[in-house]
Amino acid sequence: MITTLRYGRDGLQVELPDANIAAVLRQKQLPALRDSQRALREALADPIQSAPLSEIARGRSDACIVLSDITRPVPNALILPPVLDALAEAGIPPERVTLLIATGLHRPATDAEIREICGDEVLARGVRVVNHRATEADEQVYLGETSRGTPAYVDRAYMDADLRILTGLVEPHLMAGYSGGRKAICPGVAGCDTIMVFHGPQLLEPPEARAGNLVANPVHEEALAVADLAGGADFIVNVTLDEERAITGVFAGDMLAAHEAAMALCERQAKVVLDEPADIVVTSGGGYPLDLTLYQSTKGIVAAGLICRDGGTIVIAQQNAEGLGSGDFARLICQEDVHACIQDALRTGEICIDTWQLHVVEKVLRRCTVISVSEVPAEDAEQTPFEQAATVEEGVARALARHGAEARIVVVPEGPYVLGCLASDPVGRMSVGEMLHSSG
């Protein structure tokens, strides 16, 4: 079988043994919107459990619109013009609109990335664009503690705005269930102290902290709790995308209701249920921009772990053109014993900024072997806890030698954009609506 894995901007064609292929998991082909601009304008005028955006904005002095950073392929160049038009109609001109890039604890967006994130037409309108800087204490507002004791710090530009709008992409999220909605606030524009607890070992260790799950998921619950302390948002605009990153759905309005509707469509599109786990999972880091660094493309490993049997092997293609990621993450992922590191973190609570990303990968490595195909320099790649292969075909051959000629291979070309799950687990058994209802 010849297939193309998401890899960098252009993809990676691979040839796999037909006799071993048990399944190829892909997003369901829901139709892309024929006229996304019309759909966006209609969603703003007739939102979910909310007054129209132009009505909400009337009489407000200024607005803050939260945007995802470069690691998320959100089509802001399509989303923002109708939003800005609605604000202008209500009396908020572009010069009184701040676009706040939700970096979390990622590096700030560069000028070139800001242009890619926002689009030339939007920037030409004269909006103000700023990066969220989580480590700058004077740029955060303290809002109190959640019931779990998480200190809630949120960006002052967001908190001080008279009108607050969240945008984003809804897709399966490796620990919060789904992205979008409340996550634009936490961790998107949350302060460092908040994110460190939000990404801490006690929230990440439970098995409920996983993709697609909204039942007793501490990460999902804590994001909601911080967002609630921040007063939520006046309005959100979330979208879902297909394999070609065309818009399949627009969900505007109330933060909770519009996000729930977006998650429900995402589930219909992305969830694929397997009766039994695979011996070998062949997957990707999601392609550009998600596989720019190993730090982000590890999401493909975590997603594959949900459908790989104990003792199985994951073969992942992840370009990683910018290498391993931050210096902190590089040191973490290249240490001699990643398992001891996470056990120490669970015991002491002592972590650094990127320990969380090691933690979610280490949970997979407890059960599975990972073989990586990437462009990370060999001297760096060989220090990671993954086996290395020059090609996917080489990695698969090695895995078949390990598991036997009859081993079952499941292929996930889109990596973390597909929500693979087992019929025996809660995500396989329940819908988004059922999960939200069961969790209160």
C-alpha positions, 0 to 999 in steps of 0.5 A: 500500500502506498500512502502519504503521511502529513510531513512538513509542508509537502507530505511523505509518501511511504509504501507499507506491506498490504498484508499487514494493514488492519486499518487506515484511520482518516477523518470522515469526509464531511463537506467543506463549506462552499462559501466560508465568508458567507457562513462566517457572516451568518454565524456572527449574525445568528450565533449560538445562544448569544446575541449577534456580535454587532449587537454585543459590540455596540457601545463598547469602547475597544475589543481584544481578539485572541488568536492562536499562535503559529503552531495551530493552522487556524484560518484567521485570514478568513475569520478576522475580516467578518469579525472586524467588519461586525465590530466596525459596524458597531462602532469599534474601528480597527485601531481600537482592536487588539489581536492578542496572540495566545502563545501560552508558554511558547516563544513569541510570534515573529513578524513573519509569523504574525503576517502568516497568522493574521493575513496582509488584509487584516494587518492593513486595516491598522489593528494592534497585534501583541504577543501574550508574554506569560513570564512577564508578571506585570502583564498578568492580572491575578484573579484568585484560585480555582477549587484545585488551588491553581492560581489564575493569572490572565493577560492584562490586555485581555482582562482590560478589554471592553469586549473580549472575543476568542477564536480558534480551531477545534480538534482532538487535544492530547490531554484536554479532550478537545482544543478551542473554547476555554483553552484560548484563555487557559493556557493560551493567555494565562500567566506562567504560574497558572500554566505551570500548575495547569501543565503539572504532573498531578493533572496530567497523570490520570488516564482521563487526561487524554484526547476526546475525553471530557469525563472527569478530565482534570485538564479540561475541568481546570481550563474551564475553571480558570476561564470562569475566573476570567469571566469567560468571553463575550463571544467566540468564533471556533472552526473545524477543518478537513484534511485539506484544512478547508473549513467544515463548520463555523461555531460562533456565540456563547463560549460553552454552547458554541464550543460544545457544538464545535466539539460535536462536529469535530467528533463526527469528523475525527473520531474513529473507533477500533475493536482492538488495538494495533501491534504497530501504528504508523503515524505522523506528527501532523505536518506543518506547522505542527511538526516544526519541532519535536516538542509539538509533533509528539502529539502524534505519538500520544494520539497513536498510544491510544490505539497501540497495544501494550508492548506495541510499536509506534513508527512516526514521521515528523519533519522537525525542521526546527529541531527538538524545540526549546532548550528546556524541552531538548534537555528533558527529552535527551536525558538518560532516564525519562521515566525517573524524571517523571516519577520524581516530578510526581513525587516532588511536584518540582517541574520546569516549563516543558516537563508536561510535554515529556510527561505525556510522551513518557506515559506512552513510552511506559507501554510502547516503543517509538521509532522516529523518522525525522530531520533532526540532526543525528547527534540530537535524535540519538539522545532522545528515548526513541529509536531512529530510522532513516525511513518509515519503511525501515522502521516498519520492517524493524517493528515487523521483525519484533512483532512477527510477520502477522502483526497488525498495522494501523496507519494514521496519515494525519497523526493527531488530527484523527481521534483513534480510540477503542470500543472498550474505552469511554471515548469509544462508547460515548458522544461529546454530548453524553460526556458533558452530560455525565460530567455534570 
